């Protein structure tokens, strides 16, 4: 599943279409394509793993889910995978195997923009208050809570927890204040580093534990385990990461 930094990079690729009008729309998404034709793309907004194409009267919400993708100016996948294609005088954007729906522009006003780890409105104190309300949740699940850390995915989760020396099955309520603060700080810091590494096509070169077998600090065998309620893959070192429970 694409994480927040990848979605921000998609926004950069789509940005040249901002201000242009849609000349046609097609695809197998269950929306009224006719509503889109002739509408102006006012701006492109991202919130974590979600993208909003803000038009003059309505917005298109795009979520790439687990296997979604996109292309610009050329359709690269068959029609059966094409959820939405938007055409402009200068080119086109295509979205595949993803969730598409139309939302009223007023919906954007209900979004908690303070939760976006890559957003300009990010508020660390806001995240801390939310985490304080989840004392019995494992930290591996808390980092994937999009209401708290919008944009954080499994890669960021694993790398952040290794950086701060915390095992994924630690309970939020058992973390010392310094570690709780570290979770919040590093979730944002690593997301920006992820963004730059992804832009430079060197992201995997910087992974310390995600999909790895050996701890880069002590040389011990890493644990690979499906943890928490989400049952997502966790990679961690029982020597260099402490369990707080």
N, C-alpha and C positions, 0 to 999 in steps of 0.2 A: 504494500500500500504506500503510495507516495506520501512523504511527510511534508510538513509545512514549507521547508526550504525549497523543495522541488516545485511546489505549487507557486511559490513566489517567482521562481525562474520561468514558469509557464506564463505568468502574468507579464513578465518582461518581453517574452516572445510575442504575445498577443497585443501588447501596448500600441503598436503602430496603427491598429484599427480603431482606436479610441477617437471619437469625433465623427466617424464615418457612418453612413446609413446602410442598413441591411437591404440588399436587393432581392434576396431569395433565401429560403430556409427549407431544409429537408432532413430526413432521418427517421428512425423508427422509435424515437422517444414518444411517450404517450402525452404529448402536449399539442396545443393548437398552433401549428406552424404558421398559419395565416396571421396570427397576432404579431409575429415578429417582422414580417415584411414591411419595409418602409420606415421602421423604427431606427432612431439614432442611438448608437452606442455611446452613451455619455461618459462612462468611466468603467474601469475594471477594478473590483475590490476583492481582496482575499481575506479569509478568516480561517486561520489554521489550514485544514485540508480542504476547505471549501472555496470555490471561486464564484463571484457574482458578476455577471455581465449586466451592468446597470443601464437600462434603456430609458427613454423619456417617460414611459408610463408603467413599465413592469421590469422585473429583473429575471435573468436566467440563472438559476442556481445549478452549479456543476460540482459533482463529487466523483472523483475518479475511482473511489472504492478500492478493491484489491488489485484489479487488473486493468484499470482504465488507462487510456493514453490519448494523445492528441497529435495533430499535425497541422501545418500551415501551408496553404497554397497548393497542396497536392494530397489527394486521398490515398492513403497508404494501406488501408485495410478494406475488406469487402463490405458491401452494403449491409450484410447481416450484423456486422459489428458496429455500424455507424449509427450512433444515437442522435447526433445533431451535426449538421453542417450549416454554417452561416456564410453567405456570400456578400461581398462588397465589391465596389468598382475596382478596388486595388488588389483584391485577392480573396482568400477564404480561410476559415478555420474549421477544423474537423475534430469531433470528440467521439471516442470509441469505448464501448463496454463500460459505461459509467452511468451514474444516476443524474437525470436531467429533470428539473421541474421549474415551473414559473411561480414566482412569488411577487406579491405586491411590494412596491418600493418601501412602503411603511414598515415592512418586515425587517428591513435593515436597521431600523431604529431600535428594535428589540434585542439586537445582538449585543452581548457583553464584550465589547472590543478590548476591554482591559485584560482579557484572558488570552489574547493572541501573543504568543511568545516572541514573534517577530514584528509585532505591530508597534507603532509609535505611541499607542495608548496603553501599552503593557504596564501593569501595576503589580509589583512584587508583593506589596502589603495586601492587596486584594487576594492574591493567590494564597498567601499565608493564612488569611482568615478562612478561606474555603478549606484548606488542608486541616485546620484545627477542628473542623466539623466532621472530619473523616478519620477519627483516631483508630478505628478497628480495621481500616483498609490497609492492605499491603502496599508498600511504596511502589512496587512494580505496576500495580493497578492505578495508583494515584497519578503517576506520571503520564498514563495514557488517558486519564479523564480529560476529555476535550473541554469540559466546562471550567477546568482549572488551568490546563496547559494546552490550549488550542494550537495544534500543529505538531505536537510531540508524537512521535511514533516509536516503534520498537527499537530501531537502531539508536536513536537518541536516548531512549530509556536505558539500554544496556551500557552505553558509553558513559552516560552521566553517573550511573550508580557505581561504575568502576572508578571513575575519577574521584568520587567523594568517599570511597571505601565503605559502601553500604550494600549489604546483600538484598536482593530483590524481594524476599519474603519478610523483610522487616516491617513492623507495623508503624504507621505514621505517628500514632500517639506515643510510641516508645522512643522515637528519635529525639536525641538531645536538640536543644534549640539551634546549636551551631550546625548540626547536620540537616535540620529542616531548612534552615536558611541556605545551606549549600545546595540542596535539591532545587530550590527555586532559582538561585543565581546561575547554577550550571546548566539548568534546562534552557535558559535564554542564551547564555554564552555559547554553549555547544551548538545550538540551533544556528547561530550566525556563522560559526566556524564551518558547520555542515554546508551552509549556503555557499561560502567561498570555495570550499573544496569541491563541491558539486559543480560549480561554475567552471572550475579549472580542470574538471574530469579526473580528480585525484582522490575522491572521497574514500574509496576502499583502502587506499594506501595508509589512511590515518586511523582505521579501525584498530582499537587495542584489544577488545574482547569479542565483539559481535562476529559470530560465525567462527571464532578462533578456538584452538584446542589448548594452547599453552599460555599461561599467565606471563605477560611481558615484564612483570616486576620480579616475581620469585621463581618462575620457571615451572611451577606446579601445574598439574592437569586442571583445566577449567571445567566447571560443572555446566552441563547443558540440561536445562529442565524447563518444562512448560509450567509456568508459575501463575498464581493468582486466579481470580475469577475469569480473566480474559484468556487464560491458557496460552499465552504467547511465549515464544522462545526466549529464555533468559540464559545468558552466558556470564558466569561470574567465578570469582576465586574465593574459596572459603578461608584462605589465609589473609589475603589483603582486603577483603570486604567483610565487615562485621555484621552479624545478625542481631538486630534489636527487636526483641519480642517480650 
